Amino acid sequence: MNLETIALTLVLVAVTLPLLVTVVRGRSRAVRAGGFAAWAVASAAIPWAATGIEAPEPLTGQPVEVKRAGYVSSRACKSCHPDQYATWHRSYHRTMTQFASTDVVAGPLAGGVAVDARGQTFRLEARGDEVWVEMDDPTWDRESAGTPPRIWRKVVQTTGSHEEQFYWTSMGEGRKLSLLPVMFRLLDEQRWAPLDGCCISDPTSVQESETGRWNRVCNRCHATHAWPGLDEPEDSLGWDTVAAELGIACEACHGPGAEHVAVNRDPRRRYALHASGDPDDSIVNPGRLDQQRASDACAQCHGVTAFKDNEAYAAWKRDGYRYRPGDVLQDLRRLHTEGDDKFWPDGMIRVSGREYNGLARSPCFIDGDMSCLSCHVMHKTADDPRSLDEWANDQLKLGMEGNVACTQCHGSYLDDAVVTAHTHHGASSSGSDCMNCHMPYTTYGLLKGIRSHQISNPSVQESVEHGRPNACNLCHMDKTLEWTAESLAEWYGVAAPELSRDERTIAASVLWTLKGDSGLRALMASGFGWDTARRVSGTDWMPPFLIALLRDPYHAVRYIAHRSFRKHAESRVLDYDFMDASDELLERTTPAYLEWVRNGAGRRLAARSKLITETGELDLAQFERLFAQRDLRRVTLNE
């Protein structure tokens, strides 16, 4: 117990002692009983003060932050670490999850807004600084006849603030939250949209209820150490889920800070540490950890992990995760490496937000010293000339957007001659950008392709076996797999795999667009809009394939395709919304195809590898043949 706590305890005793004396001297039994009760309540504060732990909040319909198990919140860090606090405060980690208010909700609410989702209309409006939503009563039996009653619920929490934002309502009892099937897209169109329309999920399936999802799943990563408080049975409304802090705050990476705060109240200790330059062992600094444990601080959220057994799951339901920064994560959890739609068939991670799974399979991590902190930095440094907004976008160290990320270890490639000899491309060209070849856009998330964090070499064999695009054909979208295989064989001695006739004669991007599953089609829709690929591949041939993607059964694929298609002149005649009814898509997109034919781009190309005939039209027979081979399996990419 420190001096401050002792002093506070003495003050509380001094304050409550007169009350106790008054109670003892009270003349009536009622006065004595009431007085004893008041004294007991006041005295109960003493042990809470002595331990520095806040008493838990009563059950309410709101999410709350509490101080338990040594967690003290970012507010305790600000006075001693103002610069680090300021950069964290601007980061999207901080705003990942917030208490909802009109200042926090990103979407416009003036006059109210209506969004159709899952067969009903959700109406959101501002009431003072609060946000409310009108919806069908979720407790109404949909099997019964009649119209469901409408109810209003308060939006109490948001998740996301960078590219997308999601909204949680209270269930009215306990702290069980329900996710609205409505989101706001901050980038591109800046629009309200149904949640299902912005995710790769089977459009024909009935979406499961989002009730309790925050309590069961999302709090694991989108808050700083949550205590789920899940009662049995799991359909109970009385779940008492609380967190040390909403969002990803200081203690998510540095561990509980109570001891650090307590011991550093002594100025002699602080000055002695400053003078010696020794690390402060009362707190974890991931930058001073070894490669594995430093990366584990990120992997606790940015990895696909699972409970080791039922006992571990039961313990989590009560007390949250046992992992603390500085621990070895795999001592406490299992790292998933394959088995569902999150992965390509060979185990490479396929969805965003799980970058550690890619890093852990990379030779630079396995055989080298690479960690997440080799490229990323959680606090913008004083010598970084970028604005906080620029830095916050990816939280990269200065210069890590380019080859410096690699040459910090592979120094020989600072020589342009060495680079050209290695890449067979001009030293300053996109073909000599290390990441374009070794970290291509084969991960899907946030309605776009994202760079893979599994560092690998371009491989046609992997494209054939696993259906994953290779780096060469993601830049050279107009080329065939045979062209790539021959280039890799000539330059690097990579054996060319056996290829089908289509793989030898038709551009790989065309095959992936027409035959691929929904996740692969989303990557192609994004790739057609990537400026680097557009410069390398030309663009006149792309509209027919983007138009095909505008008609895709998956709304997210349509959204991405529409964004890419807007770079083409033919988009001027397009009257289209990605949420249009499926039976309207052909009619709405046909004028754009006819405009492409009239423009004559196809006649200038006449490229059979891109299914364009000598008359400048799409080879419909070939198109329909390949389209009939489309992978129609149901895909859900949980980001």
N, C-alpha and C positions, 0 to 999 in steps of 0.2 A: 504494500500500500504506500503510495507516494505522499509527500508532504501536502500537496494540494488536496488529495482525497481526505487525508486526516483532518485538515483544516475544515473542509466542507462538512465532514461528519460531526466535528465539534460544534460547528455553527448550527447544524440541524438539531443536535441534542439541546443546545442552549435555547433554541427557538421553541422546541416542543416541551421543555421542562415546565415552564409556567402553565402550559395547558394541562399537564398531568397534575400539578398542584391544585389547580382549579377544580379538576375532576374529583380529586380525593376529598376536597372540602365541600363539594356540592351537597346541598341539603336534601334534594329529592332523588329518588331512584332513577327517574327519567333523565335528569340532568347528568347523573353519574354515568348512566348507560350511554347516553349520546356523547358525552365527553370522552369516555374510554374509546368509543368507535372513532371519533375524530383524531384522538391521539395515536391510535393504532395505524390509521391511514397515513398520518404525517410521518410516523416513525418508520413505516414501510419503505419510505424513500431512501432511508439511510443505507441499507445494503446495496441498492441500485447505484447510489452515488459512490459507494466504496469500491464497487467493481468496475465502474465506468460503463456499465451496460444499461441501455434504455429499457424500461419496462415495455413488454410487447403491447402493441395497440389492440384494442378490442376489435372483434370481427366487424367489418364494414363492407360496403360494396365497392370500396376503392382499393387499388394497389397501394402498398405502403413500403417505406424504407425503415429498417430497424438496425440498431447497432447490437450485434451479438458476436460471440466467438472471436473477439478481437478486432472486428471490423469497425472503423470509425468514420468512413466516408471521405470523399475528396475534399470536403470542406475543411477537414483537419489538416490538409496538406498545403492549402493555398498560402498561408502566411509565411511559411518557410521556403516554399518552392514556387514563387509567383510566376517565373518564366515557364516552367514545366506545366504549371496549372493553366496558363493562358493558351499554350499550344494544344493541350489536351481539350480545353474547353471549346476550341474551334473545331475539333475533329468530329468526324461522323461516328466515331466510337461513343463519344459522350451523348450524342443525340439519337443513338440507335433506339432507345426506348425512353419515352418521356411521359409525364403526366399530361393528359390532353387539356388543351385550352385553345382559344381562338388564335393565340400567338404561335402555338406549336403546330396546329393543323396546317398543312401546306396548301391544301386546295382552297379555292375561293368559296365562300359561303354566303356572300351578299344575296339577299332575296331568297335564300334556300337553294338547294340543289337536289335533283332527283336522279338516281342511278338504278337502272333495271339489272337485276342479278338473281339467278336461281329462281326464276318464275315469279318474282315480286318486285315492287318498287321500294327502294330505300330513299327516304327524304331526310337530308341533313340540314340543320339550321343552327345559327348562333343564338345563344340566349345570354346576353352579357358577355362574360369571358368563357362561358361554357359552350360545349357543342352537344347537341342532341340529335337523335335519329328516330324517325318513325318507321315502323316495320310491321309485318305480320307477327302476331304473337307466336313465338317459337314453341310454346307449350301446347298450342292448339293441335288437336288430333287431325292430321291431314287426310285421314281415311274417312272422316265424317263428311257429311254433305254440308253445303253452305259456304259462306265466305268467311275466312279467318278474321277475327277481330284485329284491329290495329292498335299498337301500343307505342309509347315513347320511351326510349332508354337513353341514359346519359353516356356519351363516349368518354371513357375514363383514362384511356392510355393509347399511345401511338407507338408503332415500331417502324423504323426507317426514316431517313431524312435526306438521303443523297440522291437516289434515283427513283425510289418508290417509297410510298408510305402506306401503312396499314393501320386499322383502327379496331379497338377493343371496347366492348361494352360490358357493364356489370350484369351479372345474372340476378342481382337483387338480394342474394343471401351469401354470406361468407365473402371470399375474394375470388370466387370462380368467375373467369372472364370468358367471353365469347368473341370470336373474331368475326367482324363484319365481312361479308363477301364482296366488299367494295374497297378500292384502293385509289390512290392518286399517283399518277405518273409525273414526276418532277421534270424529267428531261423530255426532249423531242416535242411532243404535242402539248405537254402540260395539261392533262385532262383527267377527269374522273373516269373510272372504268370498272367493270366487274372484275373481281379478283381472278376468277377462273379464266377470263379472256387473256390474261397476261402471264399465264404459266403454261408450261408444257404438261398438260394433263388431258386424259382421254375425254373428248367433248361429248361422247355418247354415254358416259357413266354418270350415275347419280352421285353427286359430291356428298361426302360424309359431313356430319355436323362438325362445326369448328368449336363447339362448346367445350371449355376446359383445356383447349390446346395450349394456351399460355401456361397453365398450371402443370400440365404433364410434360411438355416438350420445350417450348420456346424460351422459358425462363432459364434453361440450362446455359444458354450462350448470350442472350440479349439482356441480361442483367448481371450485376456483380454479386456473386454468391447468393443464390436464392435458396430459401428453405421451402420446399414444395408444400409441406403440411397437408399431404393428401390423406384424407380420412378413408376408411373402408366403409361401405363399398365405394368403388371409384365413380359411381354415378351420384354421389352425395353432392349437395350444394354447399356444404360447410367447409370446403377446402380453405385452409388458412395460409395461402402462399404469400410470403413476404421476401424481400431482398435487402441486402446491405445497401444497395444503390441501384436504381434503374439505369440502364445503359452500361457501357463498358468503361468503368472508372479506374482510378489509380490502383486500387487493391485487386482488381482482376489480374493485373500483371505483376504487381509487387507483393501481393499477399496481404494478410491482415496487418493493419498499421498501428494497433493500440500500443504495443510494446515500444515501437519506434517513437511514437509521439511521447510516451511517458518518459523514456530514458533521456530523450533530447530536450526535455524541459530544463535540464541542467545545463546552463551555458558553458560550464567548464568542460563538459564532455564534447559539446559541439565544437568548441575552439580547439580542443586537443585533436579531434579527428581532422579538422580542417588543416591544422599545422602539420600533422603527420602524413596526410594523404592516404591513410588507411581506409579501406571500405568500412562502411557501417553495417555490422553484422546483425543489427536489429531489424533490418528490412531486406527483402530480396530485390536485387537489381539484375534483371535478365541479361543486361549487357555484360555482366561479369560472370555469368554462368558458362558452363561448357556448351559446346555446340548442340548436344541433344537436349539438355534441360532448358536452354534458352529457347529452342524451337518448340519445346513442349508447352511453354507459356502461351504460345499462339495456337498450338495443336489442340489444346483443351476445347477450343471452339472451332478452329479451322481444320479439323480433322474429322473423319468418319469413325467414331468410336462407339463402343457398346459396353454395357455392364458385364463384368466377368461372370457373375452368377446371380441367382435370385436373391441371395442374401445381400449382395451389393445394391441391387435394385431396391430392396426393402429399406436399407439404410439411407439411400438417396431420398426416398419418399418422405422420410422423417427429417433428415438433416442436410440434404443437399449433397453435392459431390465432396468426397474426401480430399481430392487433389488440391494442393496449394502450390503456387509458383515456387520452383526450386525442387519439387518432387520429380521423380521419373514417371511420366504419365502412364507408360505401359505396365508399370507395377500395379496400377489401380484400375486400368481399363484395357479393353481389347481394341486394337486398331483393325478396322475392317479393310480388306483389300480387294474384295470382289463380291459378287453375288446378287446385285440388283441393278436397277436402271441408273444408279449413280456412277456406275463404272462401265467402261468399254469392255468387250469380252476378254481382253488380256489383262484386266485389272487396273488400267490407267483410269484415273478419276475423270469423270465426264461433266460434273456440275460445279458451279462456282461456290465459293465459301469454304471449300474443303482442300485448300491448296497444300496443306501439310502432307496429305496422302501422295501428292505428286512429288514434293520435295523428298520425302522419305525413300522414294524409288529412284532418285537421281544419283548418278555416279559422283557428282560434285558433293553430295551429302554423304553417300556411303563410303567413298574413298577419299574424300577431301574434308575441308573444314567449313563448308557452306552451311549457313543457317538462315532463318528468316531475316535476321538482323544484318545479313550481308548486304541486303538491298533496301530493306525497309527501316524506317526510324519513327519511333512513336512520339518524339518531341522535336519540332523544328529547331535547328540550331541557330545560334546568333549570327553565324557567318553565311547563312543561307539567304541569298537575295530574293528568293521567291516570296510572293505574298502568302499569307496563311491559307487563303483559299486555294491557291495553286498547290501548295504542299499537301493540303488535306485531301486532295482528290484521290491519291493512291498511297499517301504517306511513304513516298520513296525518298531515299537519300538523294542529295543533289547529283544530277548526272546519270542516275540509274535508269533513266528511260531508254538509254542507248547502250552502246558497246562497252562503256565504262563498267557496267555491271559485271561483264565477263573479264575484261582486261585487268581488273584489280587482282585477279589470280593468274589469268592467261596472258602474261605481259608481252609475249612475243608478237601478239596480234596488234600491238600498237604500231607496228611497221606495216605501212600500206602494201608493200610488196609481198609480205607474208600473207596478208589478208587476201589479196587477189589470187595468189597461188593456191590458197586453201579453198576459196569460194567459187573461183572461176567467174566472178562478177567484178565489176568495177568497185574499187575500195569504198567509194562514197555512195554506192547504189543501194537500193533496198535489198538486193541479193547478198550484200555483205553485212547486213544487220543481223547480228548473232541470233537475236530472239526470233526473227522471222523464220529461221531454219531450225532452231533448237527449242523454241517455246512457241509453236504456232497456235493459232486460234482454234483449238479443238475442244475447249471447255465451253459449256453453255451456261448462261445465267444473266439475269437482269435484262432480258430481251436483247441479247447480243452474244457474239462470240467473244471469249476471253482467252488470254494466253494460258496455255498449259504450264503448270509449274513442275511437271516432270520433264526434266531436261533430257532430250533424246535426239536421235539422228533421223533425217527423212528416210522413210521406208515404204516402198511400193508393196512389199510383201505384207506389211501390217495393214495397209489399205485393203488389200485383197482378202486377207484372212479375217480381219476384225471390223471392216467397214469404216474405219476412221480415216479422215482425210490426211494426206501427208503434206508436209510444209511446202513442197515444190508446187503441187497442184492447187494449193490455196493462194499462191501468188499468180501462178500461170494457169488461171482458170480456163483458158482457151485450149489447153494442151491435154493430150491423152496420157493415160498411165504408161503406155509404151514409151512415149517421148521421155517421161521422167525416168523410167527404168533404164533406158539406153544412156541417158546422161549420167546417172549414178554409177552405172557400170563403167563407162568411159573414164570418169573423173576419179572414182574412189574404189573401183574394182568390186562393187557390190553386185552379187549375182542377180540377174533379172529373173523374177518369178514367171511361172507359166501364166499367160493372160488369155482371156476369152477374146473372141473377135470384137465384141463391143469395147472391151478395155483397150484394144489395140487401135480402134478406129474412131471412137467417140470421146469427146472431151470428158475428163473425169468429173468435172463439176456438173455437167449435164446428166451423167449417170446418177450421181448422188442426189441431184435435185428431183429426178423423176422416180428413182427406185428406192431411195433411202427412207429410213424411219423418220418420224416427226422431229426428233432431235437433230438428226443430220440435215434435214431440210431447213431447220432454223439456222444452222451454221451456214448453209449455202445462201440463204436469204441475207444473212449478215455479211457474208463474204462478197456478194455482189455489190454491196455498198461501201466496201473497204477501199479507200482512195488508192492505196498502194497497188492492190490487185487490179483496179480499174485502169491505172496508168500502164501496167505491165501487159494486161490482157486485151485492152481495147474494150469498148462498151457497146458498140452498135448492135452486137448480137445478143445482148443480155435481156432486152425487154420481154421476149416471148416466155422466157423461163421465170422471170419475176412475175409475169402475169399469171403463170401457172401456180405460183406460190401465193398470189393474192386470192386464189380460189381454194386454198388448202383447208381441210376440215379443222385444223388446229388454229384457234384464233391468234395465238402468240406468233405462229409462223406468218400469218397474214400481216400482223402488226409490223414485224421486222421487214417483210418484203415491201410493204407500203413505204416505210422509211427509206429503203434503198431505191425504190422505184421513183421517188420524188426527185431524184437526181437526173432523170431522163425527161426529154422534151415531151414524150407521149403522156406523161402524167397530167398534162394540162387538160386533157379531155376526160380525165377520170373522175367520175362522181362515185365516191367509194368511202366506206368506213369499215374498219376491220371487224366490227361487230355486226355487220349486215347479215341478214338471214342467208343461210347457205343456198337456198333456191334462187336468190337474187344475184349471186356472185357472177355467174356467167354473163348475164345481161349487163351488169355494171362494168365489167372489165373488157368485154368485146370491143367497144369503141377504141380503147387504147391499143389493142392488137391491130385493128384496121388502120389506125394512125401510123403505127410502126411500118406496116406494109406500104402505105402511101408515101412515107418519108424516103423509101428506097434504100434504107440501110442494108437490108438483106441482099438486094441485088449487088451491092458493092462487095459483099462478103462471099456469097455463094460457097459456104463452107460446110461440107458434109459432116465434118467432125462436130459441128454445132447444129446439125439437123436443119440446115438452111439450104433450100434448093436453088437451082440456077435462076428461077423466076423471083427469087428474093422472099419466098414464103417459107413457113415452117413445114417440114416434112411430117405431115400429120400421121402417116402410116407408121413411121419410125417412132414418133412421139407416143402414139397410143400403144405401140408394142412395148416400149419401155415402161410407160405408165402402168400397164397391166401387171408389171412385175414389182410394183411398189410394195415395200414392207409395211403392212397394215397392222402389225401388232400394236397393242395398246401400250403407250409409253407415258410414264410420269417421271419427270425430272425434278425431284425435290431439291431445290437450291438451298 
